[in-house]
Amino acid sequence: MTTGTAGPAHPAQLLRGVDRAAFAVALAARLRDAGVAVHLSSVQSLVEGWGACPPRGRTALYWLCRVCLVRRYEDLPAFDVVFDAVFGDSVLALDPVARGTDPAGPTPGDDSLVRLPSGADDQRAGEEAGLPWATAAAVVAVGADEDEDTLVPELVPSGLDAESDTPFDRLDPSLLADLEGWLAEALVRWPTRRSRRTRSHPSGRRVSLRATLARARRTGFETVDIARSRPVLRPRPLVVVCDLSESMRGHASAYLHLMRAAARVTDAEAFGFSTRLTRLTPQVRLTSPEEAAQQASAACSDRFGGTRIASSLRSLLQSHHANRLRGAVVVIASDGWDSDDPAELGAARARVHRLAHRVVWLNPRAAAPGFQPRTGGMAAALPWCDVLLPAHTPAGLREVLQVVTARA
């Protein structure tokens, strides 16, 4: 058996266990106070350099700090002064346990010791001498009565969150003014539809013949590399048609905020009607809510009058805006009280249903217990509705946006 001799012991590290980040930040602050320009990247370099090559003595620590923190030749004298002020009159053995001892003194020429104030413990020495590795303790304010329970801030909902189940006719006007932003937060995503255009994509299901033949020219017209494509996805259109008759007066302002949120966040079209149809898209897209409400009221001269749903829908279908209904999500807000013939409304609603992707009807009266669509207009339109919602509260309007943005 061969017995090998033990190799030399690994030299101990200087300032083992010291918070390197606190050391670098505190030393950089000392240097900045002395006029040395120390960048944040230099502090990071010191921390990384210490981790890569821990200093074994004061000389190694000096050169590590000098190389990492000093970038200008004229800053060297100031750096030497700060470094000597911090480490010149202190004694610290390589063993961190020795920081609390009172050694007799360093050996002359010994480079493995960093001097601390004699007769001081670790915490007090760090506080009095201001050594860069000593992190100041957090200051905690003590109340007059220490036995008093600690007060923790209570998380409370916002105004609209707290009143989200309050009907619009009983909602505070100041909260109603914040409804638009509250609804815009719910429009985080939007459904898409496939267009006729295609684009190259490696996971596409269709083979792009033209691109495949172009690639085959490089391989002697052998189809080695097959190009694929898939349809381009575009956002679905949104059309909001709101009843502004007298029976919908209590909900007209809230539905105006719904149209503003949809028109400003997405590319939506907004229409209002009472006895005739009026396009409100330019008005609801204005920046000021007050100006938008004033111009929308001025544009709808028949506001808070009678109700002609069938005639208004026929006007929309006969206008050039009818193309916006193709593949769109159509939201119609009305209580269903109509002076037109219910058969005409049913025919108009059937055509809208054939053009649109989804039709959502908002009827505030549907929130009443035991609601039945007994009015002629509502009974004629109900078979051509995909979803019927009350939408009589802020939470109800958010539910409308969830239904509109759902992927179907």
Secondary structure, DSSP 4 states (H G I P E B T S, - for coil): ---PPP-PPPPPPTTTT--HHHHHHHHHHHHHHTT----HHHHHHHHHHHHHS---SHHHHHHHHHHHH--SGGGHHHHHHHHHHHHTT-B--SSGGGGGS--S-PPTT-TT--B--TT--HHHHHHHHT-TT-PPPPP----S-TTSPPP-PPP---HHHHTTTS-GGGS-HHHHTTHHHHHHTT-S---EEEEEEEEE-TT-SEE-HHHHHHHHGGGTT---S--EEEEEEEEPPEEEEEE-SGGGHHHHHHHHHHHHHHHHHS-EEEEEESSSEEE-HHHHTSS-HHHHHHHHHHH-TTTTS---HHHHHHHHHHSGGGGGGTT-EEEEE-----SS-HHHHHHHHHHHHHHSSEEEEE-GGGGSTT----SHHHHHHGGG-SEEE---SHHHHHHHHHHHHS--
